[in-house]
Amino acid sequence: MAAHGATHGIDVQIVERNPAEVGFVPQPKRRVVEQTYGTMSLHRRLVRDYEHDPASSESRVYSAMTDVMTRRLTGTSTPTWRSA
């Protein structure tokens, strides 16, 4: 996995669980990836794969992440069906 990422210029860090830790202990790098997927799943069109064209799916991801970046920069929130 790390070698494949290196061929594309991506630094892959594999985080392993410490066997001495007991119970739930969040892993630092894994949390970043899970947070990104969790944030993307709040956008309705990304929950299911409705698109037939991969380029259309890619544009939906760009749109969702642009919304996330805009909200973080402006400090505002986007109205959702949950806040109605």
Phi and psi restraints in degrees (range 20) as a CNS / XPLOR table:
assign (resid 1 and name C) (resid 2 and name N)
       (resid 2 and name CA) (resid 2 and name C) 1.0 -65.2 20.0 2
assign (resid 2 and name N) (resid 2 and name CA)
       (resid 2 and name C) (resid 3 and name N) 1.0 -37.7 20.0 2
assign (resid 2 and name C) (resid 3 and name N)
       (resid 3 and name CA) (resid 3 and name C) 1.0 -67.1 20.0 2
assign (resid 3 and name N) (resid 3 and name CA)
       (resid 3 and name C) (resid 4 and name N) 1.0 -39.9 20.0 2
assign (resid 3 and name C) (resid 4 and name N)
       (resid 4 and name CA) (resid 4 and name C) 1.0 -65.2 20.0 2
assign (resid 4 and name N) (resid 4 and name CA)
       (resid 4 and name C) (resid 5 and name N) 1.0 -41.2 20.0 2
assign (resid 4 and name C) (resid 5 and name N)
       (resid 5 and name CA) (resid 5 and name C) 1.0 -64.2 20.0 2
assign (resid 5 and name N) (resid 5 and name CA)
       (resid 5 and name C) (resid 6 and name N) 1.0 -36.7 20.0 2
assign (resid 5 and name C) (resid 6 and name N)
       (resid 6 and name CA) (resid 6 and name C) 1.0 -65.2 20.0 2
assign (resid 6 and name N) (resid 6 and name CA)
       (resid 6 and name C) (resid 7 and name N) 1.0 -32.5 20.0 2
assign (resid 6 and name C) (resid 7 and name N)
       (resid 7 and name CA) (resid 7 and name C) 1.0 -66.7 20.0 2
assign (resid 7 and name N) (resid 7 and name CA)
       (resid 7 and name C) (resid 8 and name N) 1.0 -22.9 20.0 2
assign (resid 7 and name C) (resid 8 and name N)
       (resid 8 and name CA) (resid 8 and name C) 1.0 -102.8 20.0 2
assign (resid 8 and name N) (resid 8 and name CA)
       (resid 8 and name C) (resid 9 and name N) 1.0 7.1 20.0 2
assign (resid 8 and name C) (resid 9 and name N)
       (resid 9 and name CA) (resid 9 and name C) 1.0 78.2 20.0 2
assign (resid 9 and name N) (resid 9 and name CA)
       (resid 9 and name C) (resid 10 and name N) 1.0 23.3 20.0 2
assign (resid 9 and name C) (resid 10 and name N)
       (resid 10 and name CA) (resid 10 and name C) 1.0 -108.4 20.0 2
assign (resid 10 and name N) (resid 10 and name CA)
       (resid 10 and name C) (resid 11 and name N) 1.0 129.3 20.0 2
assign (resid 10 and name C) (resid 11 and name N)
       (resid 11 and name CA) (resid 11 and name C) 1.0 -85.9 20.0 2
assign (resid 11 and name N) (resid 11 and name CA)
       (resid 11 and name C) (resid 12 and name N) 1.0 109.4 20.0 2
assign (resid 11 and name C) (resid 12 and name N)
       (resid 12 and name CA) (resid 12 and name C) 1.0 -100.4 20.0 2
assign (resid 12 and name N) (resid 12 and name CA)
       (resid 12 and name C) (resid 13 and name N) 1.0 125.3 20.0 2
assign (resid 12 and name C) (resid 13 and name N)
       (resid 13 and name CA) (resid 13 and name C) 1.0 -115.3 20.0 2
assign (resid 13 and name N) (resid 13 and name CA)
       (resid 13 and name C) (resid 14 and name N) 1.0 122.4 20.0 2
assign (resid 13 and name C) (resid 14 and name N)
       (resid 14 and name CA) (resid 14 and name C) 1.0 -95.5 20.0 2
assign (resid 14 and name N) (resid 14 and name CA)
       (resid 14 and name C) (resid 15 and name N) 1.0 118.2 20.0 2
assign (resid 14 and name C) (resid 15 and name N)
       (resid 15 and name CA) (resid 15 and name C) 1.0 -100.1 20.0 2
assign (resid 15 and name N) (resid 15 and name CA)
       (resid 15 and name C) (resid 16 and name N) 1.0 124.8 20.0 2
assign (resid 15 and name C) (resid 16 and name N)
       (resid 16 and name CA) (resid 16 and name C) 1.0 -108.6 20.0 2
assign (resid 16 and name N) (resid 16 and name CA)
       (resid 16 and name C) (resid 17 and name N) 1.0 150.7 20.0 2
assign (resid 16 and name C) (resid 17 and name N)
       (resid 17 and name CA) (resid 17 and name C) 1.0 -74.6 20.0 2
assign (resid 17 and name N) (resid 17 and name CA)
       (resid 17 and name C) (resid 18 and name N) 1.0 138.7 20.0 2
assign (resid 17 and name C) (resid 18 and name N)
       (resid 18 and name CA) (resid 18 and name C) 1.0 -77.1 20.0 2
assign (resid 18 and name N) (resid 18 and name CA)
       (resid 18 and name C) (resid 19 and name N) 1.0 120.4 20.0 2
assign (resid 18 and name C) (resid 19 and name N)
       (resid 19 and name CA) (resid 19 and name C) 1.0 -65.6 20.0 2
assign (resid 19 and name N) (resid 19 and name CA)
       (resid 19 and name C) (resid 20 and name N) 1.0 -19.0 20.0 2
assign (resid 19 and name C) (resid 20 and name N)
       (resid 20 and name CA) (resid 20 and name C) 1.0 -77.0 20.0 2
assign (resid 20 and name N) (resid 20 and name CA)
       (resid 20 and name C) (resid 21 and name N) 1.0 -19.6 20.0 2
assign (resid 20 and name C) (resid 21 and name N)
       (resid 21 and name CA) (resid 21 and name C) 1.0 -79.6 20.0 2
assign (resid 21 and name N) (resid 21 and name CA)
       (resid 21 and name C) (resid 22 and name N) 1.0 137.9 20.0 2
assign (resid 21 and name C) (resid 22 and name N)
       (resid 22 and name CA) (resid 22 and name C) 1.0 -115.4 20.0 2
assign (resid 22 and name N) (resid 22 and name CA)
       (resid 22 and name C) (resid 23 and name N) 1.0 141.2 20.0 2
assign (resid 22 and name C) (resid 23 and name N)
       (resid 23 and name CA) (resid 23 and name C) 1.0 85.6 20.0 2
assign (resid 23 and name N) (resid 23 and name CA)
       (resid 23 and name C) (resid 24 and name N) 1.0 -164.9 20.0 2
assign (resid 23 and name C) (resid 24 and name N)
       (resid 24 and name CA) (resid 24 and name C) 1.0 -84.2 20.0 2
assign (resid 24 and name N) (resid 24 and name CA)
       (resid 24 and name C) (resid 25 and name N) 1.0 119.3 20.0 2
assign (resid 24 and name C) (resid 25 and name N)
       (resid 25 and name CA) (resid 25 and name C) 1.0 -132.2 20.0 2
assign (resid 25 and name N) (resid 25 and name CA)
       (resid 25 and name C) (resid 26 and name N) 1.0 113.0 20.0 2
assign (resid 25 and name C) (resid 26 and name N)
       (resid 26 and name CA) (resid 26 and name C) 1.0 -63.9 20.0 2
assign (resid 26 and name N) (resid 26 and name CA)
       (resid 26 and name C) (resid 27 and name N) 1.0 137.7 20.0 2
assign (resid 26 and name C) (resid 27 and name N)
       (resid 27 and name CA) (resid 27 and name C) 1.0 -88.3 20.0 2
assign (resid 27 and name N) (resid 27 and name CA)
       (resid 27 and name C) (resid 28 and name N) 1.0 133.9 20.0 2
assign (resid 27 and name C) (resid 28 and name N)
       (resid 28 and name CA) (resid 28 and name C) 1.0 -61.7 20.0 2
assign (resid 28 and name N) (resid 28 and name CA)
       (resid 28 and name C) (resid 29 and name N) 1.0 -50.4 20.0 2
assign (resid 28 and name C) (resid 29 and name N)
       (resid 29 and name CA) (resid 29 and name C) 1.0 -75.7 20.0 2
assign (resid 29 and name N) (resid 29 and name CA)
       (resid 29 and name C) (resid 30 and name N) 1.0 -33.5 20.0 2
assign (resid 29 and name C) (resid 30 and name N)
       (resid 30 and name CA) (resid 30 and name C) 1.0 -64.2 20.0 2
assign (resid 30 and name N) (resid 30 and name CA)
       (resid 30 and name C) (resid 31 and name N) 1.0 -34.6 20.0 2
assign (resid 30 and name C) (resid 31 and name N)
       (resid 31 and name CA) (resid 31 and name C) 1.0 -62.3 20.0 2
assign (resid 31 and name N) (resid 31 and name CA)
       (resid 31 and name C) (resid 32 and name N) 1.0 -36.6 20.0 2
assign (resid 31 and name C) (resid 32 and name N)
       (resid 32 and name CA) (resid 32 and name C) 1.0 -62.6 20.0 2
assign (resid 32 and name N) (resid 32 and name CA)
       (resid 32 and name C) (resid 33 and name N) 1.0 -44.5 20.0 2
assign (resid 32 and name C) (resid 33 and name N)
       (resid 33 and name CA) (resid 33 and name C) 1.0 -67.6 20.0 2
assign (resid 33 and name N) (resid 33 and name CA)
       (resid 33 and name C) (resid 34 and name N) 1.0 -45.1 20.0 2
assign (resid 33 and name C) (resid 34 and name N)
       (resid 34 and name CA) (resid 34 and name C) 1.0 -65.4 20.0 2
assign (resid 34 and name N) (resid 34 and name CA)
       (resid 34 and name C) (resid 35 and name N) 1.0 -35.4 20.0 2
assign (resid 34 and name C) (resid 35 and name N)
       (resid 35 and name CA) (resid 35 and name C) 1.0 -65.0 20.0 2
assign (resid 35 and name N) (resid 35 and name CA)
       (resid 35 and name C) (resid 36 and name N) 1.0 -39.1 20.0 2
assign (resid 35 and name C) (resid 36 and name N)
       (resid 36 and name CA) (resid 36 and name C) 1.0 -64.2 20.0 2
assign (resid 36 and name N) (resid 36 and name CA)
       (resid 36 and name C) (resid 37 and name N) 1.0 -45.9 20.0 2
assign (resid 36 and name C) (resid 37 and name N)
       (resid 37 and name CA) (resid 37 and name C) 1.0 -65.1 20.0 2
assign (resid 37 and name N) (resid 37 and name CA)
       (resid 37 and name C) (resid 38 and name N) 1.0 -38.1 20.0 2
assign (resid 37 and name C) (resid 38 and name N)
       (resid 38 and name CA) (resid 38 and name C) 1.0 -63.9 20.0 2
assign (resid 38 and name N) (resid 38 and name CA)
       (resid 38 and name C) (resid 39 and name N) 1.0 -41.3 20.0 2
assign (resid 38 and name C) (resid 39 and name N)
       (resid 39 and name CA) (resid 39 and name C) 1.0 -66.1 20.0 2
assign (resid 39 and name N) (resid 39 and name CA)
       (resid 39 and name C) (resid 40 and name N) 1.0 -40.9 20.0 2
assign (resid 39 and name C) (resid 40 and name N)
       (resid 40 and name CA) (resid 40 and name C) 1.0 -66.9 20.0 2
assign (resid 40 and name N) (resid 40 and name CA)
       (resid 40 and name C) (resid 41 and name N) 1.0 -31.5 20.0 2
assign (resid 40 and name C) (resid 41 and name N)
       (resid 41 and name CA) (resid 41 and name C) 1.0 -72.2 20.0 2
assign (resid 41 and name N) (resid 41 and name CA)
       (resid 41 and name C) (resid 42 and name N) 1.0 -11.1 20.0 2
assign (resid 41 and name C) (resid 42 and name N)
       (resid 42 and name CA) (resid 42 and name C) 1.0 -75.2 20.0 2
assign (resid 42 and name N) (resid 42 and name CA)
       (resid 42 and name C) (resid 43 and name N) 1.0 -13.2 20.0 2
assign (resid 42 and name C) (resid 43 and name N)
       (resid 43 and name CA) (resid 43 and name C) 1.0 -92.0 20.0 2
assign (resid 43 and name N) (resid 43 and name CA)
       (resid 43 and name C) (resid 44 and name N) 1.0 121.1 20.0 2
assign (resid 43 and name C) (resid 44 and name N)
       (resid 44 and name CA) (resid 44 and name C) 1.0 -54.8 20.0 2
assign (resid 44 and name N) (resid 44 and name CA)
       (resid 44 and name C) (resid 45 and name N) 1.0 -41.6 20.0 2
assign (resid 44 and name C) (resid 45 and name N)
       (resid 45 and name CA) (resid 45 and name C) 1.0 -72.6 20.0 2
assign (resid 45 and name N) (resid 45 and name CA)
       (resid 45 and name C) (resid 46 and name N) 1.0 -12.3 20.0 2
assign (resid 45 and name C) (resid 46 and name N)
       (resid 46 and name CA) (resid 46 and name C) 1.0 -97.7 20.0 2
assign (resid 46 and name N) (resid 46 and name CA)
       (resid 46 and name C) (resid 47 and name N) 1.0 -7.9 20.0 2
assign (resid 46 and name C) (resid 47 and name N)
       (resid 47 and name CA) (resid 47 and name C) 1.0 -69.9 20.0 2
assign (resid 47 and name N) (resid 47 and name CA)
       (resid 47 and name C) (resid 48 and name N) 1.0 -41.1 20.0 2
assign (resid 47 and name C) (resid 48 and name N)
       (resid 48 and name CA) (resid 48 and name C) 1.0 -119.6 20.0 2
assign (resid 48 and name N) (resid 48 and name CA)
       (resid 48 and name C) (resid 49 and name N) 1.0 156.8 20.0 2
assign (resid 48 and name C) (resid 49 and name N)
       (resid 49 and name CA) (resid 49 and name C) 1.0 -90.9 20.0 2
assign (resid 49 and name N) (resid 49 and name CA)
       (resid 49 and name C) (resid 50 and name N) 1.0 86.7 20.0 2
assign (resid 49 and name C) (resid 50 and name N)
       (resid 50 and name CA) (resid 50 and name C) 1.0 -82.5 20.0 2
assign (resid 50 and name N) (resid 50 and name CA)
       (resid 50 and name C) (resid 51 and name N) 1.0 -20.9 20.0 2
assign (resid 50 and name C) (resid 51 and name N)
       (resid 51 and name CA) (resid 51 and name C) 1.0 -83.8 20.0 2
assign (resid 51 and name N) (resid 51 and name CA)
       (resid 51 and name C) (resid 52 and name N) 1.0 145.0 20.0 2
assign (resid 51 and name C) (resid 52 and name N)
       (resid 52 and name CA) (resid 52 and name C) 1.0 -95.6 20.0 2
assign (resid 52 and name N) (resid 52 and name CA)
       (resid 52 and name C) (resid 53 and name N) 1.0 -24.6 20.0 2
assign (resid 52 and name C) (resid 53 and name N)
       (resid 53 and name CA) (resid 53 and name C) 1.0 -101.8 20.0 2
assign (resid 53 and name N) (resid 53 and name CA)
       (resid 53 and name C) (resid 54 and name N) 1.0 123.9 20.0 2
assign (resid 53 and name C) (resid 54 and name N)
       (resid 54 and name CA) (resid 54 and name C) 1.0 -56.5 20.0 2
assign (resid 54 and name N) (resid 54 and name CA)
       (resid 54 and name C) (resid 55 and name N) 1.0 -33.0 20.0 2
assign (resid 54 and name C) (resid 55 and name N)
       (resid 55 and name CA) (resid 55 and name C) 1.0 -65.2 20.0 2
assign (resid 55 and name N) (resid 55 and name CA)
       (resid 55 and name C) (resid 56 and name N) 1.0 -34.1 20.0 2
assign (resid 55 and name C) (resid 56 and name N)
       (resid 56 and name CA) (resid 56 and name C) 1.0 -68.8 20.0 2
assign (resid 56 and name N) (resid 56 and name CA)
       (resid 56 and name C) (resid 57 and name N) 1.0 -40.9 20.0 2
assign (resid 56 and name C) (resid 57 and name N)
       (resid 57 and name CA) (resid 57 and name C) 1.0 -62.5 20.0 2
assign (resid 57 and name N) (resid 57 and name CA)
       (resid 57 and name C) (resid 58 and name N) 1.0 -41.4 20.0 2
assign (resid 57 and name C) (resid 58 and name N)
       (resid 58 and name CA) (resid 58 and name C) 1.0 -62.2 20.0 2
assign (resid 58 and name N) (resid 58 and name CA)
       (resid 58 and name C) (resid 59 and name N) 1.0 -40.3 20.0 2
assign (resid 58 and name C) (resid 59 and name N)
       (resid 59 and name CA) (resid 59 and name C) 1.0 -66.4 20.0 2
assign (resid 59 and name N) (resid 59 and name CA)
       (resid 59 and name C) (resid 60 and name N) 1.0 -32.8 20.0 2
assign (resid 59 and name C) (resid 60 and name N)
       (resid 60 and name CA) (resid 60 and name C) 1.0 -66.1 20.0 2
assign (resid 60 and name N) (resid 60 and name CA)
       (resid 60 and name C) (resid 61 and name N) 1.0 -39.2 20.0 2
assign (resid 60 and name C) (resid 61 and name N)
       (resid 61 and name CA) (resid 61 and name C) 1.0 -65.1 20.0 2
assign (resid 61 and name N) (resid 61 and name CA)
       (resid 61 and name C) (resid 62 and name N) 1.0 -44.3 20.0 2
assign (resid 61 and name C) (resid 62 and name N)
       (resid 62 and name CA) (resid 62 and name C) 1.0 -60.3 20.0 2
assign (resid 62 and name N) (resid 62 and name CA)
       (resid 62 and name C) (resid 63 and name N) 1.0 -42.0 20.0 2
assign (resid 62 and name C) (resid 63 and name N)
       (resid 63 and name CA) (resid 63 and name C) 1.0 -63.4 20.0 2
assign (resid 63 and name N) (resid 63 and name CA)
       (resid 63 and name C) (resid 64 and name N) 1.0 -44.0 20.0 2
assign (resid 63 and name C) (resid 64 and name N)
       (resid 64 and name CA) (resid 64 and name C) 1.0 -64.9 20.0 2
assign (resid 64 and name N) (resid 64 and name CA)
       (resid 64 and name C) (resid 65 and name N) 1.0 -43.6 20.0 2
assign (resid 64 and name C) (resid 65 and name N)
       (resid 65 and name CA) (resid 65 and name C) 1.0 -71.6 20.0 2
assign (resid 65 and name N) (resid 65 and name CA)
       (resid 65 and name C) (resid 66 and name N) 1.0 -28.9 20.0 2
assign (resid 65 and name C) (resid 66 and name N)
       (resid 66 and name CA) (resid 66 and name C) 1.0 -65.1 20.0 2
assign (resid 66 and name N) (resid 66 and name CA)
       (resid 66 and name C) (resid 67 and name N) 1.0 -40.2 20.0 2
assign (resid 66 and name C) (resid 67 and name N)
       (resid 67 and name CA) (resid 67 and name C) 1.0 -62.1 20.0 2
assign (resid 67 and name N) (resid 67 and name CA)
       (resid 67 and name C) (resid 68 and name N) 1.0 -42.7 20.0 2
assign (resid 67 and name C) (resid 68 and name N)
       (resid 68 and name CA) (resid 68 and name C) 1.0 -62.8 20.0 2
assign (resid 68 and name N) (resid 68 and name CA)
       (resid 68 and name C) (resid 69 and name N) 1.0 -46.9 20.0 2
assign (resid 68 and name C) (resid 69 and name N)
       (resid 69 and name CA) (resid 69 and name C) 1.0 -62.9 20.0 2
assign (resid 69 and name N) (resid 69 and name CA)
       (resid 69 and name C) (resid 70 and name N) 1.0 -40.3 20.0 2
assign (resid 69 and name C) (resid 70 and name N)
       (resid 70 and name CA) (resid 70 and name C) 1.0 -63.3 20.0 2
assign (resid 70 and name N) (resid 70 and name CA)
       (resid 70 and name C) (resid 71 and name N) 1.0 -43.7 20.0 2
assign (resid 70 and name C) (resid 71 and name N)
       (resid 71 and name CA) (resid 71 and name C) 1.0 -63.8 20.0 2
assign (resid 71 and name N) (resid 71 and name CA)
       (resid 71 and name C) (resid 72 and name N) 1.0 -39.1 20.0 2
assign (resid 71 and name C) (resid 72 and name N)
       (resid 72 and name CA) (resid 72 and name C) 1.0 -68.1 20.0 2
assign (resid 72 and name N) (resid 72 and name CA)
       (resid 72 and name C) (resid 73 and name N) 1.0 -37.0 20.0 2
assign (resid 72 and name C) (resid 73 and name N)
       (resid 73 and name CA) (resid 73 and name C) 1.0 -74.1 20.0 2
assign (resid 73 and name N) (resid 73 and name CA)
       (resid 73 and name C) (resid 74 and name N) 1.0 -36.0 20.0 2
assign (resid 73 and name C) (resid 74 and name N)
       (resid 74 and name CA) (resid 74 and name C) 1.0 -93.6 20.0 2
assign (resid 74 and name N) (resid 74 and name CA)
       (resid 74 and name C) (resid 75 and name N) 1.0 -16.4 20.0 2
assign (resid 74 and name C) (resid 75 and name N)
       (resid 75 and name CA) (resid 75 and name C) 1.0 75.0 20.0 2
assign (resid 75 and name N) (resid 75 and name CA)
       (resid 75 and name C) (resid 76 and name N) 1.0 18.4 20.0 2
assign (resid 75 and name C) (resid 76 and name N)
       (resid 76 and name CA) (resid 76 and name C) 1.0 -105.5 20.0 2
assign (resid 76 and name N) (resid 76 and name CA)
       (resid 76 and name C) (resid 77 and name N) 1.0 170.8 20.0 2
assign (resid 76 and name C) (resid 77 and name N)
       (resid 77 and name CA) (resid 77 and name C) 1.0 -120.4 20.0 2
assign (resid 77 and name N) (resid 77 and name CA)
       (resid 77 and name C) (resid 78 and name N) 1.0 154.0 20.0 2
assign (resid 77 and name C) (resid 78 and name N)
       (resid 78 and name CA) (resid 78 and name C) 1.0 -95.3 20.0 2
assign (resid 78 and name N) (resid 78 and name CA)
       (resid 78 and name C) (resid 79 and name N) 1.0 129.1 20.0 2
assign (resid 78 and name C) (resid 79 and name N)
       (resid 79 and name CA) (resid 79 and name C) 1.0 -61.6 20.0 2
assign (resid 79 and name N) (resid 79 and name CA)
       (resid 79 and name C) (resid 80 and name N) 1.0 135.2 20.0 2
assign (resid 79 and name C) (resid 80 and name N)
       (resid 80 and name CA) (resid 80 and name C) 1.0 -125.2 20.0 2
assign (resid 80 and name N) (resid 80 and name CA)
       (resid 80 and name C) (resid 81 and name N) 1.0 175.2 20.0 2
assign (resid 80 and name C) (resid 81 and name N)
       (resid 81 and name CA) (resid 81 and name C) 1.0 -65.8 20.0 2
assign (resid 81 and name N) (resid 81 and name CA)
       (resid 81 and name C) (resid 82 and name N) 1.0 -22.6 20.0 2
assign (resid 81 and name C) (resid 82 and name N)
       (resid 82 and name CA) (resid 82 and name C) 1.0 -73.8 20.0 2
assign (resid 82 and name N) (resid 82 and name CA)
       (resid 82 and name C) (resid 83 and name N) 1.0 -28.1 20.0 2
assign (resid 82 and name C) (resid 83 and name N)
       (resid 83 and name CA) (resid 83 and name C) 1.0 -89.9 20.0 2
assign (resid 83 and name N) (resid 83 and name CA)
       (resid 83 and name C) (resid 84 and name N) 1.0 1.0 20.0 2
